[in-house]
Amino acid sequence: MRKPLMPVLREILRNSEDGYTIKELSCIVDYKPDTVNCSLKAMPDVYIDRWILLSHSKGKYSAVWMAVQVPEHCPKPE
């Protein structure tokens, strides 16, 4: 049985210094790119850091995704 995808993607992206494209993540986690894309869009702690021009296709770009560490809520005053 596979692990839930979102925690796996979160761990991969948080441990990455440069981020990953959907295609790269798809290869790492062995899920279809559409599934990875849907998961990333539903995660509030990931974002598109930049776009890279794909060398094998004219004028097409791919998003590079990164994750941020979400801080804890501020403690309630006593």
C-alpha positions, 0 to 999 in steps of 0.5 A, a space after each residue: 500500500 502506498 503512503 499518502 501523497 501529500 506528506 511525501 511531496 511535502 517532505 521531498 520539497 522541504 528537503 530540496 534546496 532548489 525545488 522540483 518540477 511536476 515531471 521530476 516529482 512524478 518520477 520520484 514518487 511514481 505517480 502520474 503528473 496529473 495526480 502530483 499536480 492536483 496534490 500540489 495545488 491543494 497544499 497550502 504550504 507549497 508554491 511555484 518559485 520560478 518557471 524554467 524554459 524547457 529545452 525540448 519544446 519551443 517556448 514552453 515553461 515548467 513550474 518549479 515547486 518549493 515548500 515553506 515551513 509553516 510556523 506554529 500559531 502564536 500562543 494564546 495570552 495567559 
